[in-house]
Each structure stands twice: as structure tokens, then as C-alpha cells.
Amino acid sequence: MNRGNSLNNRFRPIQGLRTDAVFSVDDDLVVPCSTLRFAFGVWRSAPSAMVGFVPRIHWPADPRGNTKEYRYGSWWSVWRTGTYSMVLSKASFLHKRYLDLYTNHMLPSIRDYVTENRNCEDIAMSFLVANVTGTPPIWVQGRIFEIGSTGISSSKGHDLRRSRCLNAFASMYGHMPLVASTVKAVDSRTSWFW
């Protein structure tokens, strides 16, 4: 049982976990078994990566790179550019060691920020994995179904709050660890266009 109500609890280590893979999924998502199996196969080929279905991007606030400020880009930014630097933990595979690193070794100030702002635990995990590996996540194209539509991501000012998270975490790390990618894993057996 968790002592407090914090989004950080999603990444608490699981006692007695016998697998290396953890599938992090929100309670308002449905993931078909075939989609889950394909993503698990992708994760098994790169077990140090975060492998997920919901990509997001960050970019410098000043395109000339004169500042160390960043902006958060939603799905439409990913769609427009074909580039991403995060996969959200609302539907992603990650190695169980990241649960321990997040809970017991990541800067406490990052977990405090998540608790105080009730947001950005997924960005914090993306930072942690990128900082450990120096590599981008892997976006899996797959059919997932959201059965809820009133989450915090639909609220006004969401992207601004997420940009603040990016900047706070980059400041706490002392650099921007996120790595961009244009690679997408597609199950060619189920897609006309791959």
C-alpha cells in the first residue's frame, strides 16, 4: 500500500516481480493482445529502451539554440515533424530496473516536482531512461483505444505545464538528456503502409 497519493507511485518497484519487462498502462486504455505482443517483441530486441505507443517531442524554445529553454510538443507536433523524443508511460514497456532508479536514485527534487504539480511523472521517467542510456525511446505503431477523454491532457494550458516540466527537469539534470528519433516500429504483417 502506498503512503501517499502521488503520481510517482506508478513507478514504485514491485516486490517479487519475476520478469524484466514492465508494461506501464493507464486504466483508461485498451491494448489488443496482438498489439501488446508485437510491442513486447520490440522491447525484447532493445530492453534498455522505453518502448511505447504514445510519442511526444521536445524542441528548443529558440530555434537558433540561444537559450536552454524547451517546449513540449503533443501528438500533432510528432505527426507534423515525424520526430519524437519521448514515449509516454500511459502505454509503454520499460525494464524493471528503472522502477528502482526512479524511486530510489533519481533526484528527489524531480519526484517532489511531480508530487507538487500532479503532472509529468511520464516525462520524468523519459528523462531518467534517456540519461541512463543516451539513446532515444522506440515508438511502436499500434492500435490502442482510449476509453476516457477527460484526462489532464485535455485541460487548457496542458502543453505549457508540460514545457515547464521539461525546463525544470533539464535544469535539475544540468543538461537535456532526451534524444530525438525518427524511427517507428511497425508490424508489417498488419499494415498496408510500412
C-alpha positions, 0 to 999 in steps of 0.5 A, a space after each residue: 500500500 502506498 503512503 501517499 497519493 502521488 503520481 510517482 507511485 506508478 513507478 514504485 518497484 514491485 516486490 517479487 516481480 519475476 520478469 524484466 519487462 514492465 508494461 506501464 498502462 493507464 486504466 483508461 486504455 485498451 491494448 489488443 493482445 496482438 498489439 501488446 505482443 508485437 510491442 513486447 517483441 520490440 522491447 525484447 530486441 532493445 530492453 534498455 529502451 522505453 518502448 511505447 505507443 504514445 510519442 511526444 517531442 521536445 524542441 528548443 524554445 529558440 530555434 537558433 539554440 540561444 537559450 536552454 529553454 524547451 517546449 513540449 510538443 503533443 501528438 500533432 507536433 510528432 505527426 507534423 515533424 515525424 520526430 519524437 523524443 519521448 514515449 509516454 508511460 500511459 502505454 509503454 514497456 520499460 525494464 524493471 530496473 528503472 522502477 528502482 532508479 526512479 524511486 530510489 536514485 533519481 533526484 528527489 527534487 524531480 519526484 517532489 516536482 511531480 508530487 507538487 504539480 500532479 503532472 509529468 511523472 511520464 516525462 520524468 521517467 523519459 528523462 531518467 531512461 534517456 540519461 541512463 542510456 543516451 539513446 532515444 525511446 522506440 515508438 511502436 505503431 499500434 492500435 490502442 483505444 482510449 476509453 476516457 477523454 477527460 484526462 489532464 491532457 485535455 485541460 487548457 494550458 496542458 502543453 505549457 505545464 508540460 514545457 515547464 516540466 521539461 525546463 525544470 527537469 533539464 535544469 535539475 539534470 544540468 543538461 537535456 538528456 532526451 534524444 530525438 528519433 525518427 524511427 517507428 516500429 511497425 508490424 508489417 504483417 498488419 499494415 498496408 503502409 510500412 
